[in-house]
Each structure stands twice: as C-alpha cells, then as structure tokens.
C-alpha cells in the first residue's frame, strides 16, 4: 500500500492544486469581464458617434447653406467628399 506519510503529502499537494485552480479561475473571470467592459466602453461610443456626427453636421451645415443660398444637402456634401 501507500505509506501514510506519502498519502498525507499527496493530499496536501492535491489541496494546494485545488486552491491554485480556484485562484486561476477567479483571475480568468476578472480578466474576461475587464475585457468585456473595456470593449463596451470603446465600441458603444463609436456606434453612438455614427449617429451623432451626421446630426451635428446638419446643425452646422444647414444654417451655412441657408446663409449662402446653397441648396446642397449634407448627404450630398458627404458624397462629394468621398466618405
């Protein structure tokens, strides 16, 4: 059979391995959620800007067009810029 001292050492090593596994899983989850939150904080504002920039362009270009008598719309202006 197995020597009692050897069995105790194996149990101790097994307990330490379980603790290390739990710690590694905790760190893995922490890193995962940090990445998800970071991506959300970068991607969501970019999506918002896709809608906000044309609205801001209309606010600034339409009064300029009215003042100069130009009938070019903002969409035509963007197309002429090649964007």
Sine and cosine of phi, psi and omega as CSV:
sin_phi,cos_phi,sin_psi,cos_psi,sin_omega,cos_omega
0.00,0.00,-0.13,-0.99,-0.02,-1.00
-1.00,-0.01,0.69,-0.73,0.05,-1.00
-0.87,0.50,0.69,-0.72,-0.02,-1.00
-0.85,0.52,-0.57,0.82,0.02,-1.00
-0.92,0.38,-0.64,0.77,0.03,-1.00
-0.92,0.40,-0.66,0.75,0.03,-1.00
-0.89,0.46,-0.63,0.78,0.02,-1.00
-0.91,0.42,-0.66,0.75,0.03,-1.00
-0.89,0.45,-0.67,0.74,0.01,-1.00
-0.89,0.45,-0.65,0.76,0.04,-1.00
-0.90,0.43,-0.64,0.77,0.02,-1.00
-0.90,0.43,-0.69,0.73,0.02,-1.00
-0.91,0.41,-0.64,0.77,0.02,-1.00
-0.89,0.45,-0.67,0.74,0.02,-1.00
-0.90,0.44,-0.67,0.74,0.03,-1.00
-0.91,0.42,-0.62,0.79,0.03,-1.00
-0.91,0.42,-0.63,0.77,0.04,-1.00
-0.90,0.43,-0.66,0.75,0.03,-1.00
-0.90,0.44,-0.66,0.75,0.02,-1.00
-0.91,0.41,-0.62,0.78,0.02,-1.00
-0.90,0.44,-0.71,0.71,0.01,-1.00
-0.89,0.46,-0.65,0.76,0.02,-1.00
-0.91,0.41,-0.66,0.75,0.01,-1.00
-0.91,0.42,-0.63,0.77,0.03,-1.00
-0.91,0.42,-0.63,0.78,0.03,-1.00
-0.89,0.45,-0.69,0.72,0.02,-1.00
-0.92,0.40,-0.64,0.77,0.01,-1.00
-0.88,0.47,-0.70,0.72,0.02,-1.00
-0.91,0.42,-0.65,0.76,0.02,-1.00
-0.88,0.48,-0.72,0.69,0.00,-1.00
-0.91,0.42,-0.64,0.76,0.02,-1.00
-0.86,0.51,-0.78,0.62,-0.05,-1.00
-0.93,0.36,-0.51,0.86,0.10,-1.00
-0.90,0.45,-0.67,0.75,0.04,-1.00
-0.91,0.41,-0.66,0.75,0.01,-1.00
-0.89,0.45,-0.72,0.69,-0.01,-1.00
-0.91,0.41,-0.65,0.76,0.03,-1.00
-0.89,0.45,-0.70,0.72,0.02,-1.00
-0.89,0.46,-0.66,0.75,0.01,-1.00
-0.90,0.44,-0.63,0.78,-0.01,-1.00
-0.95,0.31,-0.28,0.96,0.05,-1.00
-0.99,-0.13,-0.70,0.71,-0.11,-0.99
-0.97,0.26,-0.69,0.72,-0.05,-1.00
-0.88,0.48,-0.69,0.73,0.09,-1.00
-0.90,0.44,-0.56,0.83,0.04,-1.00
-0.90,0.43,-0.65,0.76,0.05,-1.00
-0.90,0.44,-0.66,0.75,0.05,-1.00
-0.88,0.47,-0.61,0.79,0.01,-1.00
-0.92,0.40,-0.49,0.87,0.04,-1.00
-0.87,0.49,-0.49,0.87,0.02,-1.00
-1.00,-0.07,-0.51,0.86,-0.08,-1.00
-0.97,0.22,-0.63,0.78,-0.07,-1.00
-0.88,0.48,-0.72,0.70,0.05,-1.00
-0.89,0.46,-0.58,0.81,0.03,-1.00
-0.91,0.42,-0.68,0.73,0.04,-1.00
-0.91,0.42,-0.61,0.79,0.03,-1.00
-0.89,0.46,-0.65,0.76,0.04,-1.00
-0.89,0.46,-0.64,0.77,0.00,-1.00
-0.90,0.44,-0.54,0.84,-0.05,-1.00
-1.00,-0.09,-0.54,0.84,-0.08,-1.00
-0.99,0.11,-0.63,0.77,-0.05,-1.00
-0.88,0.48,-0.72,0.69,0.07,-1.00
-0.89,0.46,-0.57,0.82,0.05,-1.00
-0.91,0.42,-0.68,0.74,0.04,-1.00
-0.90,0.43,-0.65,0.76,0.02,-1.00
-0.91,0.42,-0.63,0.78,-0.02,-1.00
-0.93,0.36,-0.57,0.82,-0.04,-1.00
-1.00,-0.09,-0.13,0.99,-0.01,-1.00
0.98,0.18,0.19,0.98,0.01,-1.00
-0.98,0.20,0.66,-0.75,-0.02,-1.00
-0.96,-0.27,0.23,0.97,0.00,-1.00
-0.96,0.28,0.77,-0.64,0.03,-1.00
-0.99,0.12,0.21,-0.98,0.01,-1.00
-0.89,0.45,-0.63,0.78,0.01,-1.00
-0.89,0.46,-0.64,0.76,0.05,-1.00
-0.92,0.40,-0.59,0.81,0.03,-1.00
-0.90,0.44,-0.67,0.74,0.02,-1.00
-0.91,0.41,-0.67,0.74,0.03,-1.00
-0.89,0.46,-0.62,0.79,-0.01,-1.00
-0.94,0.35,-0.45,0.90,0.05,-1.00
-0.98,0.19,-0.25,0.97,0.02,-1.00
0.99,0.13,0.38,0.92,-0.01,-1.00
-1.00,-0.05,0.00,0.00,0.00,0.00
